[in-house]
Each structure stands twice: as C-alpha cells, then as structure tokens.
Amino acid sequence: MDRIIQSPGKYIQGADVINRPGRIPEAAGRTLVSGG
C-alpha cells in the first residue's frame, strides 16, 4: 500500500502509456479506465 500511496503517478502513467499509442480503440480504453 505504501508503494501505491507513495508513487500513484506510476499507476496513472501506466494507463496513459497504454492509451496514448492508440492501439486500443477509445471504447476499449474507456472500459479499462472504468474497470479500474
């Protein structure tokens, strides 16, 4: 838990990196974000 609280940016960046390339359609990207 300390790691997640200490560096939450890594988790957010990871999602951004996956969504940035655009390999996955926006619909799929939104589902991943919603699924969390």
VORORO-466255 format. One record per residue: residue in one letter; x, y, z of N, C-alpha, C, O in turn. Coordinates in pm, 1 decimal. Example, Ala and Ser with C-alpha at 12.3 -4.5 7.8 and 13.67 -1.06 7.14 Angstrom:
# VORORO-466255
rest=a; nc1=1319.0; nc2=-569.0; nc3=780.0; cac1=1230.0; cac2=-450.0; cac3=780.0; cc1=1320.0; cc2=-330.0; cc3=780.0; oc1=1423.6; oc2=-331.9; oc3=846.5 .
rest=s; nc1=1285.0; nc2=-225.0; nc3=708.0; cac1=1367.0; cac2=-106.0; cac3=714.0; cc1=1290.0; cc2=3.0; cc3=787.0; oc1=1340.9; oc2=113.8; oc3=803.9 .
END
This chain:
# VORORO-466255
rest=m; nc1=85.3; nc2=-119.8; nc3=0.0; cac1=0.0; cac2=0.0; cac3=0.0; cc1=88.8; cc2=124.8; cc3=0.0; oc1=58.0; oc2=224.1; oc3=-66.0 .
rest=d; nc1=199.5; nc2=118.4; nc3=75.0; cac1=289.8; cac2=233.5; cac3=79.4; cc1=336.0; cc2=270.4; cc3=-61.4; oc1=343.6; oc2=388.1; oc3=-96.5 .
rest=r; nc1=366.3; nc2=169.7; nc3=-140.2; cac1=416.8; cac2=197.3; cac3=-275.6; cc1=310.1; cc2=268.6; cc3=-357.8; oc1=340.1; oc2=364.1; oc3=-429.5 .
rest=i; nc1=185.5; nc2=222.6; nc3=-347.5; cac1=78.5; cac2=284.3; cac3=-427.3; cc1=57.7; cc2=429.1; cc3=-382.1; oc1=40.6; oc2=518.7; oc3=-464.8 .
rest=i; nc1=59.2; nc2=451.5; nc3=-250.1; cac1=35.6; cac2=587.4; cac3=-199.2; cc1=157.6; cc2=675.5; cc3=-228.2; oc1=143.6; oc2=793.2; oc3=-261.2 .
rest=q; nc1=276.5; nc2=617.3; nc3=-215.5; cac1=398.5; cac2=695.2; cac3=-236.9; cc1=411.9; cc2=739.6; cc3=-382.4; oc1=446.6; oc2=854.6; oc3=-409.3 .
rest=s; nc1=384.8; nc2=649.5; nc3=-475.6; cac1=401.8; cac2=684.1; cac3=-617.1; cc1=277.9; cc2=645.4; cc3=-697.6; oc1=282.8; oc2=551.8; oc3=-777.3 .
rest=p; nc1=166.7; nc2=716.8; nc3=-677.3; cac1=45.9; cac2=687.2; cac3=-754.6; cc1=64.0; cc2=726.7; cc3=-901.3; oc1=-7.5; oc2=677.3; oc3=-988.5 .
rest=g; nc1=159.1; nc2=815.2; nc3=-927.9; cac1=183.2; cac2=858.5; cac3=-1065.1; cc1=217.5; cc2=741.6; cc3=-1156.1; oc1=179.0; oc2=740.7; oc3=-1273.1 .
rest=k; nc1=289.8; nc2=642.5; nc3=-1103.5; cac1=327.8; cac2=527.5; cac3=-1186.7; cc1=202.9; cc2=457.5; cc3=-1239.1; oc1=197.1; oc2=420.5; oc3=-1356.4 .
rest=y; nc1=103.6; nc2=439.3; nc3=-1153.6; cac1=-18.5; cac2=371.0; cac3=-1197.7; cc1=-89.4; cc2=454.0; cc3=-1304.4; oc1=-134.9; oc2=400.4; oc3=-1405.5 .
rest=i; nc1=-98.6; nc2=585.9; nc3=-1281.4; cac1=-167.7; cac2=671.8; cac3=-1378.4; cc1=-88.7; cc2=674.6; cc3=-1509.0; oc1=-146.8; oc2=664.1; oc3=-1617.1 .
rest=q; nc1=44.0; nc2=688.7; nc3=-1499.3; cac1=127.2; cac2=693.6; cac3=-1619.4; cc1=111.8; cc2=564.8; cc3=-1699.4; oc1=101.7; oc2=568.4; oc3=-1822.0 .
rest=g; nc1=110.1; nc2=451.4; nc3=-1630.7; cac1=97.2; cac2=323.3; cac3=-1699.5; cc1=-27.7; cc2=322.0; cc3=-1786.1; oc1=-23.0; oc2=279.0; oc3=-1901.4 .
rest=a; nc1=-139.6; nc2=368.8; nc3=-1731.5; cac1=-264.5; cac2=371.1; cac3=-1808.1; cc1=-250.2; cc2=467.6; cc3=-1924.7; oc1=-294.5; oc2=437.9; oc3=-2035.6 .
rest=d; nc1=-188.0; nc2=584.2; nc3=-1900.3; cac1=-170.3; cac2=682.7; cac3=-2006.9; cc1=-86.2; cc2=624.6; cc3=-2119.8; oc1=-118.5; oc2=642.6; oc3=-2237.2 .
rest=v; nc1=20.0; nc2=555.9; nc3=-2085.4; cac1=108.5; cac2=498.3; cac3=-2187.9; cc1=30.5; cc2=401.3; cc3=-2275.7; oc1=50.7; oc2=397.3; oc3=-2397.1 .
rest=i; nc1=-59.3; nc2=322.6; nc3=-2214.5; cac1=-136.9; cac2=224.8; cac3=-2292.4; cc1=-237.7; cc2=297.5; cc3=-2380.9; oc1=-260.6; oc2=257.1; oc3=-2494.9 .
rest=n; nc1=-298.0; nc2=404.7; nc3=-2329.2; cac1=-399.7; cac2=476.8; cac3=-2406.0; cc1=-335.4; cc2=568.9; cc3=-2509.8; oc1=-395.7; oc2=596.4; oc3=-2613.6 .
rest=r; nc1=-215.6; nc2=616.3; nc3=-2483.2; cac1=-151.0; cac2=711.9; cac3=-2574.5; cc1=-122.5; cc2=650.8; cc3=-2712.2; oc1=-155.4; oc2=713.1; oc3=-2813.1 .
rest=p; nc1=-63.0; nc2=532.1; nc3=-2719.9; cac1=-32.5; cac2=473.5; cac3=-2851.4; cc1=-155.7; cc2=464.0; cc3=-2938.9; oc1=-143.8; oc2=467.7; oc3=-3061.4 .
rest=g; nc1=-274.7; nc2=451.9; nc3=-2879.6; cac1=-396.8; cac2=443.8; cac3=-2958.5; cc1=-415.5; cc2=306.7; cc3=-3020.1; oc1=-500.3; oc2=289.8; oc3=-3107.7 .
rest=r; nc1=-337.7; nc2=207.7; nc3=-2976.2; cac1=-353.7; cac2=71.9; cac3=-3030.8; cc1=-492.3; cc2=18.4; cc3=-2995.2; oc1=-555.2; oc2=-52.0; oc3=-3074.2 .
rest=i; nc1=-539.0; nc2=53.0; nc3=-2874.4; cac1=-671.5; cac2=6.7; cac3=-2831.4; cc1=-773.6; cc2=116.5; cc3=-2864.4; oc1=-746.7; oc2=233.8; oc3=-2838.5 .
rest=p; nc1=-888.6; nc2=81.7; nc3=-2920.4; cac1=-991.7; cac2=182.1; cac3=-2953.1; cc1=-1030.5; cc2=261.6; cc3=-2829.8; oc1=-1012.9; oc2=215.8; oc3=-2716.9 .
rest=e; nc1=-1083.7; nc2=381.8; nc3=-2852.3; cac1=-1124.3; cac2=465.7; cac3=-2738.8; cc1=-1224.5; cc2=391.8; cc3=-2651.7; oc1=-1218.4; oc2=400.6; oc3=-2529.0 .
rest=a; nc1=-1316.1; nc2=319.4; nc3=-2713.5; cac1=-1417.3; cac2=245.4; cac3=-2636.3; cc1=-1348.4; cc2=148.2; cc3=-2540.5; oc1=-1383.7; oc2=141.2; oc3=-2422.8 .
rest=a; nc1=-1250.8; nc2=73.7; nc3=-2590.6; cac1=-1181.0; cac2=-23.0; cac3=-2504.6; cc1=-1103.9; cc2=51.9; cc3=-2396.6; oc1=-1102.3; oc2=9.2; oc3=-2281.2 .
rest=g; nc1=-1040.3; nc2=162.6; nc3=-2432.5; cac1=-964.1; cac2=240.2; cac3=-2334.6; cc1=-1055.4; cc2=288.2; cc3=-2223.0; oc1=-1018.8; oc2=282.6; oc3=-2105.6 .
rest=r; nc1=-1174.3; nc2=335.5; nc3=-2259.3; cac1=-1267.6; cac2=384.2; cac3=-2156.7; cc1=-1309.3; cc2=269.6; cc3=-2066.5; oc1=-1320.7; oc2=286.7; oc3=-1945.1 .
rest=t; nc1=-1332.0; nc2=153.0; nc3=-2125.0; cac1=-1372.7; cac2=37.3; cac3=-2043.5; cc1=-1262.6; cc2=4.1; cc3=-1943.5; oc1=-1290.8; oc2=-25.2; oc3=-1827.3 .
rest=l; nc1=-1136.8; nc2=8.5; nc3=-1988.2; cac1=-1025.3; cac2=-22.2; cac3=-1897.2; cc1=-1021.7; cc2=79.5; cc3=-1783.9; oc1=-1001.8; oc2=43.0; oc3=-1668.0 .
rest=v; nc1=-1040.8; nc2=207.0; nc3=-1817.2; cac1=-1038.6; cac2=311.1; cac3=-1713.4; cc1=-1154.7; cc2=288.4; cc3=-1617.7; oc1=-1138.0; oc2=298.1; oc3=-1496.1 .
rest=s; nc1=-1273.2; nc2=258.1; nc3=-1672.3; cac1=-1390.3; cac2=235.6; cac3=-1585.5; cc1=-1366.9; cc2=112.9; cc3=-1498.9; oc1=-1394.7; oc2=114.5; oc3=-1379.0 .
rest=g; nc1=-1315.7; nc2=6.6; nc3=-1559.7; cac1=-1290.0; cac2=-116.1; cac3=-1484.2; cc1=-1187.2; cc2=-89.6; cc3=-1375.4; oc1=-1185.4; oc2=-157.6; oc3=-1272.8 .
rest=g; nc1=-1101.7; nc2=9.2; nc3=-1398.2; cac1=-1003.6; cac2=48.9; cac3=-1299.3; cc1=-907.0; cc2=-60.5; cc3=-1269.7; oc1=-817.0; oc2=-42.8; oc3=-1187.5 .
END
